[in-house]
């Protein structure tokens, strides 16, 4: 505040001051706030006091403008896969910053102290809270965020939702109890396993919606059950989808295109160039995942069939050759190896996958049952570096009959339990678990679990 004496009382004014700096004409009090970004600069001004007797001045005065403390925008919480490069994270900053620091980032991630950029790939599973701090001449600002490093969890099952007009639909509850042989339309209870907890990916193995795969049935039966997992669903085509008499099947594509499935695939580095033909690929963690269309023969199905040299087989061969990871999982509806319902036309898929050292093949169809095979080659010979096939056609629509014989490489099978296959995809290995569904009654269904490695 400036003061001056005289009669009458003088008034005050500034000379050379910026527009944001003012002085009370009667009080002589300075006020104003320097604009953003002006820290580190200075202003020079003079003060004049005037009355009828004359003018007096003081100054010039120079004021150094201090830096304001920086601000840093909140970094979102992170859920990331082990040994996978993250999308670089750069904190949004305002104000003058001379450097950055961090605490408790996941092991394996790099931190740039000059820019605050976080990059790299995490090396250890775990959870925590990390802090990033920006420091400037005006002070510091920090943001904290939680992180989870994990290996992806995948659920898989096929042969799921019965038709809306099925006499056993029963308002979505199906036939009770779930453990009674021959009871059908129990997709509600199997889907409960998928959505609680929701996996990182749900691989549906075809015959998602009976009997014709109509859009109406998708919307009224599949959607309120397995549709609850659409945010993580990667669908495949079964023969039921083609029962509407169209190729490509309109119900399947109308429904799943409305769930932005192509965007999900592409978000994981996927190839959707042939999604409209029913086959595509994407990456999940350190694994390469391939969905194929096994509807190879008949009036309806994938164009060109599935034999060696067909468009789909050629695409698969090229996709596999471009894959750099060690672990490969492929899935489609019809199994090559099954006691009752196999599809020899897809042997070319097996040959390509075997030649490129794929680890797992997941199928539906079969006899609406669960079965796990020892590693084998495309001819069904047990080999240590072969492919392990799982048939998981236990999605709730129905069960079939128990076959009179068992294939030589079958390690376990069950024909009376609905449920899902849950896989944890580690770098270089995997764990599996078959989880039986329950309708809340006492029921100790079939279970299966174990581990395997990528060849």
Buried (B, 14 or more C-beta within 10 A) or exposed (E): EBEBEEEEEBBBBBEEBBEEBBBEEEEBEBEBEBEEEBBEEEBEBBBBBBBEEEEBEEBEBEBEEEBBBBEBEEBEEBEBBBBBEBEEBEBEBBBBBEEBBBEEBBEBBEBEEEBBBBBBBBEEBEEBEBBBBBBBBBBEBBBBBEBBBBBBBBBBBBBBBBBBEBEBBBEBEBBBEBBEEEBBBBBBBBBBBBBEEBBBBBBBBBBBBBBBBBBEBBBBBBBBBBBBBBEBBBBBBBBBBBBBEBBBBBBBBEBBEEBEBBEBBBEBEBBBEBBEBBBBBBBBBBBBBBBBBBBBBEEBBBEBBBBEEBBBBBBBBEBBEEBEBBBBBBBBBBBBBBBBBBBEBBBBBBBBBBEBBBBBBBBBBBBBBBBBBBBBBBEBEEBEEBBBBBBBBBBBBBBBEBBEEEBEBBEEBBBBBBBBBBBBBBBBBBBBBBBBBBBEEEBEBBEBEEEBEBB
